[in-house]
Amino acid sequence: MPSWARSLQFRLTLGFTLILGGALLSVSAFAYATTERKIDAFSEEISIARAERLDQVVSESYSENDNWEGVQDALEQVSRLYDWRIVIEDQTGLIVGDSHSVFTRSPLLSQVFFQRPLVVGGVQKGNFYIETGEGFVAPPGSRSSIIRELSRDLQRQSEVTRDKKTNDQHQTPQIPSPLPQTEIAAEPQLSELASTFNRSLLWSGLAAAAAGIGMVTFTTRRALAPVHVLSAAASEVAQGDLSQRVDANPGSELGDLGIAFNDMAGALEDAESERRRLVADIAHELRSPLTNIQGYLEAIKDGVLEADESTIETIYSQTKHLSALVGDLRLLALVEAGSLRLELTDADISELVSDAAEAFRPRAVDRSIALEVTVSVGMPSARLDPTRIRQVVSNLVENAITHTPDGGCVVVDVSPVTHAGAAIISVSDTGTGISPEDLPHVFDRFYRVDPSRNRGTGGAGLGLTIVKRLVEVHGGQVDVSSVFGSETTFTAQIPFSGPRSDA
């Protein structure tokens, strides 16, 4: 099947054409049937009117003379007008009038005569015998059988007369008697009107169908123009050009489709930009520890450094950092792909948060940072994965301590929210705060407030992203508020009932 036959425009045009053709055929069939019925009814009325006119003409002629003299002229007049052969017989069965008296044929032998009583003054004086060929009214486009026979007989009689005149040229001249001339002036038939109407109906139907197909083709082409534009733009997107956009006006199906396409292309473009940035960030994060490890090993190989305990410890720390980075990336990939399996159990969230926060007390003490942990007593058990929630608390506390100057304060609080059926974990610090420009991006991958990427002010930039994903996978949500230069508070809401479905 050719490609144009599979196109939507061809299918729409074909469908509308079939509908239009069916409608025209239905209208034509109905008009034809109605016209035929009306013509038949009108023809019958004409036949009745003609018969009544014949009765009137013959009755008046008989009444004027009170006999059959002059009836012959009336019959010939009506015969010329209606293309009939009319024969009259009286009550005794004697033929007293014949519109085609030139023939010597008995009308009673014909099988196509129509008998009608002849009534004068309310008294039947005889019978009409009317011959119209194939029916009461002569068929369209031809004469009745008796009229054709009359024409042939007149021709034969003319030939006989000419022969006789030739044979009598040497005899005594005499005035030739005029031959009876029968001029046939048939009326136009109603069936010719039906034929003309049907031809007109056919041509008008064909013209209407052609105009309809043209209008359908034009309309479908205009209606499908946005689809062609979308198809071309989609092909460009498939080739990698994610900047493609189409003009779209809301309010129609195709307009909404265009808007959806623009949104999709924008999302793909953002995703592609994020992917490229992610690849660059991962390469940057991996390059530093790998470069350090490679440098130490080359120095040991060249004899510049000795493989003493200090050197090995440095290499080991870099390896640990590299392993932690890879582990964070793997965890983040599992969470975002929906493949992370939670080991759900009923746990005391207060005790869990307290234990995770207390693990950072030695580090806080080394920097003279006050670490305060406040928990509510009597909180209900929560259905959660203890390992992942401990990781959430650890990342938040570590982030707070990292960004809090020496002598500052970090407060960890756990309290229930009765109306929400959840526990609120908040971690506040008296650190440097976050600027309004950076605040919407703190949960983005590899995002750091410090653009210098100094590890003294933060890790790889995945900790808060992991926090957000782990809280969401538990059916909760996390928010951040900050006053630039003074404090920052992270708040995680964990429902007691756990996620909607066990992972």
C-alpha positions in Angstrom: 0.0 0.0 0.0 1.5 3.4 -1.0 2.3 5.9 1.8 -0.3 8.4 0.6 -3.0 5.8 1.0 -2.1 5.4 4.7 -2.1 9.1 5.4 -4.7 10.5 7.8 -5.7 13.1 5.2 -6.5 10.5 2.6 -8.5 8.5 5.1 -10.5 11.5 6.2 -11.1 12.5 2.6 -12.1 9.0 1.7 -14.4 8.8 4.7 -16.1 12.2 4.0 -16.4 11.2 0.3 -18.2 8.0 1.1 -20.5 9.8 3.4 -21.1 12.5 0.8 -21.7 9.9 -1.9 -24.1 8.0 0.3 -26.0 11.1 1.1 -26.2 12.1 -2.6 -27.3 8.6 -3.6 -30.0 8.6 -0.9 -31.3 12.0 -1.9 -31.2 11.1 -5.6 -33.0 7.8 -5.0 -35.6 9.6 -2.9 -36.0 12.3 -5.4 -36.2 9.8 -8.3 -38.8 7.7 -6.6 -40.9 10.7 -5.6 -40.7 12.2 -9.1 -41.8 8.9 -10.7 -44.8 8.6 -8.3 -45.8 12.2 -9.0 -45.3 11.7 -12.8 -47.4 8.5 -12.7 -50.1 10.3 -10.8 -50.0 13.3 -13.1 -50.0 11.0 -16.1 -53.1 9.3 -14.8 -54.8 12.6 -14.2 -53.9 13.7 -17.8 -55.3 10.5 -19.2 -58.5 11.0 -17.3 -58.7 14.6 -18.5 -58.1 13.5 -22.1 -60.8 10.9 -21.9 -63.2 13.4 -20.5 -62.2 15.8 -23.2 -62.9 13.1 -25.8 -66.3 12.5 -24.3 -67.1 16.1 -24.4 -66.0 16.6 -28.1 -67.8 13.6 -29.4 -70.9 14.3 -27.3 -71.1 17.9 -28.5 -70.6 16.7 -32.1 -73.4 14.1 -31.8 -75.7 16.5 -30.0 -75.4 19.1 -32.8 -76.4 16.7 -35.6 -78.4 14.2 -33.5 -76.6 11.6 -35.5 -73.1 10.2 -36.2 -72.4 12.7 -39.0 -69.5 15.0 -38.1 -68.2 12.6 -35.4 -65.4 11.4 -37.8 -63.9 14.9 -37.9 -64.0 15.1 -34.1 -62.2 11.8 -33.8 -59.5 12.8 -36.3 -59.0 16.0 -34.4 -58.6 14.3 -31.1 -56.3 11.6 -32.7 -53.9 14.2 -34.0 -53.8 15.9 -30.6 -53.4 12.9 -28.4 -51.7 10.4 -30.7 -54.5 7.9 -30.3 -56.5 5.7 -32.6 -60.2 6.1 -31.7 -63.0 3.9 -32.9 -66.7 4.3 -32.1 -69.3 1.6 -32.4 -73.0 2.2 -31.8 -75.3 0.1 -29.7 -75.8 -2.4 -32.5 -72.1 -3.1 -32.8 -71.7 -1.1 -36.0 -68.5 1.0 -36.4 -69.7 4.5 -37.0 -66.3 6.3 -36.6 -62.6 5.6 -37.0 -59.9 8.2 -36.6 -57.7 6.0 -38.9 -60.4 5.1 -41.4 -57.9 4.9 -44.1 -57.0 1.4 -42.9 -59.1 -1.7 -43.6 -58.2 -3.3 -40.4 -60.8 -4.3 -37.9 -60.1 -2.5 -34.6 -61.7 -5.2 -32.6 -58.9 -7.6 -33.5 -56.2 -5.4 -31.7 -55.1 -6.5 -28.2 -54.2 -2.9 -27.1 -57.6 -1.3 -27.3 -59.1 0.4 -24.3 -62.9 0.2 -24.2 -64.8 3.1 -22.8 -68.6 3.7 -22.8 -69.9 6.6 -25.0 -72.5 8.5 -23.1 -74.5 11.4 -24.6 -77.1 13.2 -22.4 -76.8 10.5 -19.8 -77.7 7.8 -22.3 -75.1 5.3 -23.5 -75.0 5.5 -27.3 -72.2 3.1 -27.9 -68.6 2.4 -27.0 -65.2 4.0 -27.6 -62.2 1.8 -28.5 -59.0 3.7 -27.9 -55.6 2.4 -29.0 -52.4 4.1 -27.6 -49.7 1.6 -28.6 -48.0 0.2 -25.5 -50.2 2.0 -23.0 -52.9 4.6 -22.3 -50.3 7.3 -23.1 -47.7 6.8 -25.8 -44.2 5.8 -24.6 -41.5 8.4 -24.6 -39.4 9.0 -27.7 -41.6 7.0 -30.1 -45.1 6.9 -31.5 -47.7 4.3 -30.8 -47.9 1.1 -32.8 -51.1 2.2 -34.7 -49.5 5.6 -35.6 -46.4 3.8 -37.0 -48.7 1.5 -39.0 -50.7 4.5 -40.2 -47.5 6.1 -41.5 -46.5 3.0 -43.4 -50.0 2.6 -44.9 -50.1 6.2 -46.0 -46.7 5.7 -47.7 -47.9 2.6 -49.5 -51.1 4.3 -50.6 -49.1 7.3 -52.0 -47.0 4.8 -54.0 -50.1 3.1 -55.5 -51.5 6.5 -56.4 -48.3 7.5 -58.2 -48.3 4.2 -60.2 -51.9 4.7 -61.2 -51.3 8.2 -62.3 -48.4 7.0 -64.5 -50.6 4.3 -66.1 -53.4 6.8 -66.8 -51.2 9.5 -68.5 -52.4 8.5 -72.0 -56.1 8.3 -71.0 -58.6 11.1 -70.5 -57.3 13.6 -68.0 -59.2 13.9 -64.8 -58.8 15.9 -61.6 -57.2 13.6 -59.0 -59.1 13.3 -55.8 -57.1 14.5 -52.8 -55.9 11.8 -50.5 -56.8 12.0 -46.9 -53.8 13.4 -45.0 -53.5 12.5 -41.4 -51.0 14.8 -39.6 -49.8 13.4 -36.3 -49.0 16.1 -33.8 -48.2 14.1 -30.7 -47.9 15.8 -27.3 -44.6 15.8 -25.5 -44.7 12.8 -23.1 -44.4 13.1 -19.4 -41.8 10.3 -19.4 -39.5 12.7 -21.4 -39.8 15.1 -18.5 -38.8 12.3 -16.1 -35.8 11.4 -18.3 -34.7 15.1 -18.4 -35.1 15.4 -14.6 -33.0 12.3 -14.0 -30.3 13.5 -16.3 -30.3 16.9 -14.5 -30.2 15.1 -11.2 -27.3 13.0 -12.3 -25.2 15.9 -13.5 -26.0 18.1 -10.5 -25.1 15.2 -8.2 -21.8 14.7 -10.0 -21.1 18.4 -9.7 -22.0 18.5 -6.1 -19.9 15.4 -5.4 -16.9 17.0 -7.1 -17.3 20.3 -5.2 -17.8 18.4 -2.0 -14.6 16.3 -2.5 -12.7 19.5 -3.3 -14.0 21.2 -0.1 -13.3 18.1 2.0 -9.7 17.9 0.6 -9.1 21.6 1.3 -10.7 21.4 4.8 -8.7 18.3 5.8 -5.5 19.8 4.5 -6.0 23.0 6.5 -7.1 21.0 9.6 -4.2 18.7 9.4 -1.6 21.3 8.7 -0.7 21.5 12.5 -0.2 17.7 12.5 2.3 18.0 9.6 4.1 20.7 11.5 4.2 18.6 14.7 5.4 15.6 12.7 8.3 17.6 11.2 9.2 19.1 14.6 9.1 15.6 16.2 11.4 14.3 13.5 13.9 17.1 14.3 13.6 16.2 18.0 14.3 12.6 17.2 17.5 13.7 15.4 18.6 15.5 18.5 17.4 19.1 18.0 15.6 19.6 21.3 15.1 23.3 20.7 12.2 22.6 18.3 8.9 24.4 19.2 5.6 24.8 17.4 3.0 27.6 17.4 0.1 26.4 19.5 -3.1 28.1 20.6 -4.9 26.5 23.6 -8.6 25.7 23.3 -8.6 23.0 20.6 -7.4 19.5 20.5 -4.5 20.2 18.1 -3.6 23.3 20.0 -3.4 21.4 23.3 -1.4 18.7 21.5 1.0 21.4 20.3 1.3 22.8 23.8 2.0 19.3 25.2 4.6 18.8 22.5 6.3 22.1 23.5 6.2 21.0 27.1 7.7 17.6 26.2 10.4 19.2 24.1 11.2 21.6 27.0 11.4 18.7 29.5 13.6 16.7 27.2 15.9 19.7 26.7 16.1 20.3 30.4 16.7 16.6 31.0 19.5 16.6 28.4 21.1 19.7 30.0 20.8 17.9 33.4 22.4 14.8 32.0 25.3 16.7 30.5 25.8 18.6 33.8 25.5 15.3 35.7 28.1 13.6 33.6 30.4 16.6 34.0 29.8 16.7 37.8 30.4 12.9 38.2 33.6 13.2 36.1 34.7 16.1 38.3 33.9 14.3 41.6 35.7 11.1 40.4 38.7 12.8 39.0 39.9 14.4 42.2 40.2 11.2 44.3 41.5 9.2 41.4 44.1 11.8 40.6 45.2 11.8 44.2 45.5 8.0 44.4 47.4 8.0 41.1 49.8 10.7 42.2 50.6 8.9 45.5 51.1 5.6 43.7 53.4 7.1 41.1 55.4 8.8 43.8 55.8 5.5 45.7 56.7 3.7 42.4 59.4 6.4 41.5 60.8 6.2 45.1 59.8 9.8 45.9 57.6 8.7 48.8 57.8 5.7 51.0 54.8 3.4 51.4 54.6 4.2 55.1 51.5 4.3 57.3 50.8 7.9 56.6 50.9 7.5 52.8 48.8 4.4 52.9 46.2 6.1 55.2 45.9 9.0 52.7 45.4 6.6 49.8 42.9 4.7 51.9 40.9 7.8 52.8 40.7 8.7 49.1 39.5 5.3 48.3 36.9 5.5 51.0 35.7 8.8 49.6 35.6 7.3 46.1 33.6 4.3 47.3 31.2 6.5 49.2 30.6 8.6 46.1 29.9 5.5 43.9 27.6 4.2 46.7 25.7 7.4 46.8 25.3 7.5 43.0 24.1 3.9 43.0 21.6 4.6 45.8 20.4 7.7 44.0 19.9 5.8 40.7 18.0 3.0 42.5 15.7 5.5 44.2 15.0 7.6 41.1 14.4 4.4 39.1 11.9 3.1 41.7 14.1 0.0 42.2 15.1 0.6 45.8 13.7 -2.0 48.1 12.8 -0.8 51.6 13.1 -3.1 54.5 10.1 -1.9 56.3 9.5 -2.5 60.0 7.7 -0.9 63.0 10.3 1.2 64.8 10.5 4.0 67.4 11.3 7.0 65.3 12.4 9.1 68.4 15.0 6.5 69.4 16.2 6.1 65.8 16.7 9.9 65.3 18.4 10.3 68.6 20.9 7.5 68.0 21.7 8.8 64.5 22.3 12.4 65.8 24.4 11.3 68.8 26.8 9.6 66.5 28.0 13.1 65.4 28.5 14.4 69.0 32.3 13.8 69.0 32.7 15.7 65.8 30.6 18.6 67.2 32.6 18.6 70.4 35.9 18.9 68.5 34.6 22.1 66.9 32.9 23.4 70.1 29.4 23.1 68.4 26.5 22.5 70.8 24.4 19.6 69.6 21.0 19.5 71.1 18.6 16.5 70.5 15.0 16.9 71.6 12.5 14.1 71.2 8.8 13.8 72.2 7.9 11.0 74.6 5.1 8.5 73.8 5.2 8.9 70.0 3.6 6.0 68.1 5.7 3.5 66.2 6.3 4.3 62.6 6.5 1.9 59.7 9.8 2.6 58.0 13.2 1.4 56.9 15.5 2.1 59.9 18.7 2.1 57.8 17.4 4.6 55.3 15.8 7.0 57.9 19.1 6.9 59.9 20.9 7.8 56.6 18.4 10.8 56.2 19.2 12.0 59.7 22.9 11.5 59.3 23.1 13.5 56.1 21.1 16.4 57.6 23.1 16.5 60.8 26.4 16.2 58.9 25.3 19.0 56.5 24.4 21.2 59.5 27.7 20.7 61.3 29.7 21.3 58.2 28.0 24.6 57.5 28.0 25.8 61.2 31.1 27.7 62.4 33.0 26.8 65.5 31.1 27.6 68.6 27.7 27.4 66.9 24.7 25.3 67.7 22.8 22.5 65.9 19.3 21.4 67.1 17.7 18.1 66.2 14.0 17.8 67.1 11.4 15.0 66.6 7.7 15.7 67.3 4.4 14.3 66.1 1.9 16.1 63.9 -1.4 14.6 65.0 -3.6 15.9 62.2 -1.2 14.7 59.6 -0.5 11.3 61.2 3.3 11.9 60.7 6.5 12.7 62.6 8.4 15.9 61.9 12.2 15.7 62.0 13.8 19.1 62.0 17.5 19.9 61.9 18.4 23.6 62.5 21.9 25.3 62.6 23.3 28.7 63.2 25.5 28.6 60.2 26.0 30.8 57.2 22.5 30.3 55.8 21.5 29.9 52.2 20.9 32.8 49.8 17.4 33.1 48.1 19.0 32.4 44.7 20.4 29.1 45.9 17.5 28.0 48.1 15.4 26.4 45.3 18.4 24.3 44.1 19.7 22.8 47.4 18.2 19.4 46.6 19.6 19.2 43.1 22.3 16.7 42.3 25.9 17.9 42.8 24.7 21.4 43.7 26.8 23.3 46.2 26.2 26.7 47.6 29.9 27.2 47.4 30.8 27.3 43.7 34.5 26.6 44.4 33.6 23.0 45.3 35.9 23.1 48.3 35.3 19.9 50.2 36.0 21.8 53.4 32.6 23.4 52.9 30.7 20.3 51.7 30.8 16.8 50.1 30.0 15.8 46.6 26.6 17.5 46.6 24.6 14.3 46.7 23.7 14.2 50.4 20.6 16.5 50.3 19.4 14.9 47.0 19.5 11.5 48.7 17.6 12.9 51.7 14.8 14.2 49.5 14.5 10.9 47.5 14.5 8.7 50.6 11.9 10.8 52.4 9.7 10.8 49.3 10.0 7.0 48.9 8.7 6.7 52.5 5.6 8.7 51.5 6.8 12.0 53.1 8.2 15.3 52.1 11.2 17.6 53.0 11.4 21.4 53.0 14.1 23.9 53.8 13.9 27.5 55.2 16.9 29.8 55.7 17.8 33.3 56.8 20.9 34.2 54.8 23.9 34.7 57.1 22.3 33.4 60.3 20.4 30.0 60.2 19.0 27.2 58.2 16.3 24.6 59.1 15.6 21.4 57.2 12.2 19.7 58.0 11.4 16.1 57.0 7.8 14.8 57.5 7.6 10.9 57.8 4.1 9.4 58.0 3.6 6.8 60.8 1.7 4.5 58.4 4.7 4.3 56.0 4.7 4.5 52.2 1.4 3.8 50.3 2.8 0.4 49.1 5.6 -1.5 50.6 8.6 -1.2 48.4 
